[in-house]
Amino acid sequence: MQGVLIIDDDELITGPLFQHLKQSGVSADLATTARDADSLLGKHDYALVLLDAYFTGQLSGRALALVDQVRSRRPGAQVLLLTAYGSRALNERVRSDGRITIVSKPQSVPYLAELIDGLLRDDETAH
């Protein structure tokens, strides 16, 4: 199984989710800055990237830029996009790319872990 990259600066979610994935035997990396995310995307192949759409505090243009960056660096990866702020542009992008799943915040760590596990299993079954 390929790994998971978590791109988010919300320690209340990232810490417990990262630990859960590791304890479940999933290879996982954590990026809390755009620079860290860019570096990790360049070094590792990921089956899934969990991305807080607005972790930099900017709105939809930046969220789409982050999705585009993930797509260009890791085109085969599933993208799990977390957002507390929906937008028309994000919704249109999700509809146009079947490998992006959008999830409204807040969500519990167990829910996110179950969703990630399911997406990884679906990805393995498809290949």
Secondary structure as UniProt FT lines:
FT   STRAND          3..7
FT   HELIX           11..23
FT   TURN            24..25
FT   STRAND          28..31
FT   HELIX           34..43
FT   STRAND          46..52
FT   TURN            53..56
FT   HELIX           60..73
FT   TURN            75..76
FT   STRAND          78..83
FT   HELIX           88..96
FT   TURN            98..99
FT   STRAND          100..104
FT   HELIX           109..126
//
